[in-house]
Amino acid sequence: MWEAYKKGYKAYLRLEKSLSDNSVEAYLHDVGKLTDYLQISNTLKSPSEIELKDLQQFVKWVGELGMTATSQARIISGIRGFYKFCLIEQITKTDPSTLLEAPKTRRKLPDVLTFEEIETVIAQLDQSTPDGSRNKAILETMYSSGLRVSELVNLKISCLYLDVGFIRVIGKGDKERLVPIGSDAVKYIKLYKENIRVHQSIQTGFEDILFLNKRGTTLSRVMIFYIIKNMALKAGITKNISPHTFRHSFATHLVEGGADLRAVQEMLGHESITTTEIYTHLDRDFLRDTLQRFHPAFNGRYAKAT
């Protein structure tokens, strides 16, 4: 009975929502958990027969399996997505997941570097060496475009449109996006390409990879981590930083500068705006300043409007 619903849901996720194969499988896995529970508890109900209390018992069962609050919340999100599909396809008339509460999750935000700290870290590089020149281009690119470390190490020369200030990035689920790149990053990429990379012996299959190691192949994620940790240590920065810190700082600085959250979402390649919001841990002073500048109750426009 449920296999037909799962098949329809799979087609919906692929065709209507245009999700990647990995995302589709994740959502189907969530529904699979629900059907596992129904079988184990001998409550083999159809989607239209399931009530809120059934889903609440399912959530309790998931918690007893030892799953973290974050994993539980993700599964509940998947069940809600399934019931949206059921409503659209008129499989159900009501959505029992509407009042289903997810467990509270606490997400520790990573450290963020100020612009001055970013500059201090980058200043530690010795650009007189081939590695230093390459690493300068790497760090400028990371901060300028907010790339994931996996996107950075796989960045291709054929995806560079430096004359118009854009790069084509292949992100999670092989989804492509165009991301603006700053003039400093463009400058140092060109210097690296024209003065360092051109003299390297490149292994077959890596001719299009931009940033290469000494063996002429792709840099590892661990190597990027080491470069950043080493530069932060030299700069005397004690914050716990990693390649992701540059991405987080990129997003935070954009939002604090007034950038539209949807634009930041697009640049970061986030499927959901909720994920982008996690990167915007704005301080209270910034929030208050925003209210004072734009909310009518804070700057006198309310009185004028009435």
C-alpha positions in Angstrom: 0.0 0.0 0.0 2.7 2.5 1.1 5.0 1.6 -1.9 2.6 3.3 -4.3 2.6 6.5 -2.1 6.4 6.5 -1.9 6.7 6.1 -5.6 4.4 9.1 -6.2 6.2 11.1 -3.6 9.6 10.3 -5.3 8.3 11.5 -8.6 6.9 14.7 -7.0 10.2 15.5 -5.3 12.1 15.0 -8.5 9.8 16.6 -11.0 7.9 19.2 -9.0 10.5 20.2 -6.4 13.6 19.5 -8.6 15.5 18.1 -5.7 18.8 16.3 -6.1 19.0 12.5 -5.9 20.6 12.7 -2.4 17.8 15.0 -1.2 15.1 12.7 -2.7 16.6 9.7 -1.0 16.8 11.6 2.4 13.1 12.4 2.2 12.1 8.9 1.2 14.2 7.6 4.1 12.1 9.7 6.5 8.9 8.2 5.2 10.5 4.8 5.4 11.1 5.4 9.1 7.4 6.1 9.5 6.4 2.9 7.7 8.9 0.9 9.8 7.2 2.2 12.9 3.7 1.3 11.6 4.8 -2.2 10.9 6.6 -2.7 14.2 3.6 -1.3 16.2 1.0 -3.2 14.1 -0.8 0.0 13.1 -0.7 -0.4 9.3 -2.8 2.7 8.5 -2.9 4.5 5.2 -1.7 8.1 5.1 -5.4 9.3 5.3 -6.0 7.2 8.4 -3.0 8.5 10.4 -3.8 11.0 13.1 -1.7 13.4 15.1 -1.5 11.0 18.0 0.0 8.3 15.7 2.7 10.7 14.6 3.4 11.8 18.2 3.9 8.1 19.1 6.2 7.8 16.0 8.3 10.7 17.2 8.5 9.2 20.7 9.7 5.9 19.1 12.3 7.7 17.0 13.6 9.4 20.2 13.9 6.0 21.9 16.1 4.8 19.1 18.7 7.2 20.4 18.6 9.7 17.5 19.7 13.2 18.2 17.3 16.1 18.4 18.6 17.3 15.1 18.0 14.0 13.3 14.5 13.8 14.8 13.7 17.3 13.6 14.9 16.4 10.1 12.7 13.3 10.0 9.7 15.3 11.1 10.4 17.8 8.4 10.4 14.9 5.9 7.0 13.7 7.2 5.6 17.2 6.8 6.9 17.3 3.3 5.2 14.0 2.6 1.9 15.3 3.8 2.1 18.4 1.7 2.4 16.0 -1.3 -0.6 14.0 0.0 -2.8 17.2 0.2 -1.8 18.2 -3.3 -2.6 14.8 -4.7 -5.8 14.6 -2.6 -4.6 11.4 -0.9 -5.6 13.1 2.4 -8.1 15.8 3.2 -6.2 17.0 6.3 -2.6 17.2 7.4 -2.0 15.5 10.8 1.6 16.7 10.9 0.5 20.4 11.2 0.6 20.4 15.0 3.4 17.9 15.3 6.2 19.5 17.5 9.8 18.9 16.7 12.3 18.5 19.5 14.2 21.6 20.4 17.6 21.8 18.8 20.5 23.9 19.9 22.9 24.7 17.1 26.2 26.1 18.2 27.2 28.8 15.8 30.8 28.6 14.6 33.2 31.5 15.3 33.2 34.3 12.9 36.1 36.5 12.0 35.9 40.2 11.6 37.0 41.8 8.4 40.1 43.0 10.2 40.9 39.5 11.4 40.4 38.1 7.9 42.9 40.7 6.6 45.3 39.8 9.4 45.1 36.1 8.5 45.7 36.6 4.8 48.6 39.0 5.6 50.5 36.2 7.1 51.0 34.5 3.7 54.5 34.8 2.1 53.6 35.7 -1.5 57.3 35.3 -2.6 56.8 31.5 -2.6 54.7 29.5 -5.0 52.6 28.0 -2.2 52.1 31.5 -0.7 50.9 32.9 -4.0 48.5 30.0 -4.5 47.3 30.2 -0.9 46.7 34.0 -1.3 44.4 33.3 -4.2 42.7 30.5 -2.3 41.9 32.6 0.8 40.8 35.6 -1.2 38.5 33.4 -3.2 37.0 31.7 -0.1 36.2 35.0 1.6 35.1 36.7 -1.6 32.6 34.0 -2.7 31.7 32.0 0.4 32.6 28.7 -1.1 32.4 25.4 0.6 35.8 23.8 0.9 34.7 21.0 -1.4 33.6 23.6 -4.0 37.0 25.4 -3.7 39.2 22.3 -4.2 37.1 21.2 -7.3 36.9 24.7 -8.8 37.7 24.5 -12.5 39.4 27.0 -14.9 36.5 26.4 -17.4 34.1 27.7 -14.7 35.9 31.1 -14.3 34.4 34.1 -15.9 36.8 36.6 -14.4 36.2 39.2 -17.0 32.7 39.7 -15.8 33.4 38.9 -12.1 31.6 35.5 -11.8 32.5 31.9 -11.2 30.4 28.8 -11.8 30.3 26.6 -8.8 29.2 23.0 -8.6 27.7 22.5 -5.2 25.8 19.8 -3.2 23.9 17.4 -5.3 25.8 18.6 -8.4 23.7 21.7 -8.5 25.4 24.6 -10.3 25.2 28.3 -9.4 26.8 31.5 -10.5 28.6 33.3 -7.7 30.1 36.9 -7.9 33.8 37.1 -7.1 35.6 40.1 -5.8 38.3 42.1 -7.7 41.0 41.1 -5.2 40.3 37.4 -5.7 40.3 37.9 -9.5 43.6 39.7 -9.3 45.3 37.0 -7.2 43.8 34.1 -9.2 45.3 35.6 -12.4 48.7 36.1 -10.7 48.7 32.5 -9.6 47.6 31.2 -13.0 50.1 33.2 -14.9 53.1 33.0 -12.6 52.8 29.8 -10.7 50.4 27.3 -12.1 51.7 27.7 -15.7 55.1 26.3 -14.6 53.7 23.2 -12.9 53.7 19.6 -14.2 50.0 18.7 -14.2 48.8 15.1 -13.9 46.4 13.7 -16.5 42.8 14.4 -15.6 43.6 17.5 -13.5 44.3 20.0 -16.4 41.1 21.9 -15.6 41.4 22.1 -11.8 42.4 25.6 -10.8 44.2 25.1 -7.5 46.8 22.3 -7.6 49.2 20.7 -5.1 52.9 20.1 -5.7 52.1 16.8 -7.4 49.9 18.5 -10.0 46.6 17.1 -8.6 43.7 18.4 -6.5 44.3 19.8 -3.1 42.8 17.9 -0.2 40.2 19.4 2.2 42.6 18.6 5.0 45.3 20.7 3.3 43.0 23.8 3.1 42.2 23.3 6.8 45.9 23.1 7.6 46.7 26.3 5.6 44.0 28.3 7.5 44.9 27.0 10.9 48.6 27.8 10.3 47.9 31.3 9.2 45.5 32.0 12.1 48.2 30.7 14.5 50.7 33.1 13.0 48.2 35.9 13.2 47.7 35.2 16.9 44.0 34.5 16.5 42.7 32.1 19.2 39.2 31.5 17.8 38.4 28.0 16.7 38.5 28.5 12.9 38.4 26.3 9.9 37.7 26.7 6.1 34.0 26.9 7.0 34.8 30.0 9.1 35.6 31.9 5.9 32.2 30.9 4.5 30.4 31.8 7.7 32.2 35.2 7.9 31.3 35.9 4.2 27.6 35.4 4.9 27.6 37.3 8.2 29.4 40.3 6.8 27.0 40.4 3.8 23.9 40.4 6.0 25.4 42.9 8.5 26.1 45.1 5.5 22.4 45.1 4.6 22.4 42.3 1.9 19.1 40.7 1.1 18.8 37.2 2.7 17.5 35.6 -0.4 20.5 36.9 -2.4 22.8 35.4 0.3 20.9 32.1 0.1 21.5 32.0 -3.7 25.2 32.8 -3.3 25.7 30.2 -0.6 23.7 27.6 -2.6 21.3 26.8 0.2 18.2 24.9 -0.7 16.2 26.4 2.2 16.2 30.0 3.5 16.1 28.5 7.0 19.7 27.2 6.5 20.8 30.7 5.5 19.3 32.2 8.6 21.6 30.1 10.8 24.5 31.9 9.3 23.2 35.3 10.2 23.8 35.5 14.0 23.3 39.3 14.0 24.2 41.1 17.2 21.7 43.1 19.0 23.2 46.4 18.1 22.8 45.6 14.4 19.2 44.5 14.9 18.3 47.6 16.9 20.0 49.8 14.2 17.9 48.1 11.5 14.7 48.7 13.4 15.5 52.3 14.1 16.3 52.9 10.4 13.4 51.0 8.8 10.5 50.5 11.3 8.0 53.3 11.4 7.5 53.0 15.2 11.2 53.7 15.8 11.8 56.7 13.5 8.8 58.8 13.4 7.2 57.5 10.2 4.4 55.9 12.3 3.3 59.3 13.6 3.4 60.7 10.0 1.4 57.8 8.6 -1.4 58.3 11.2 
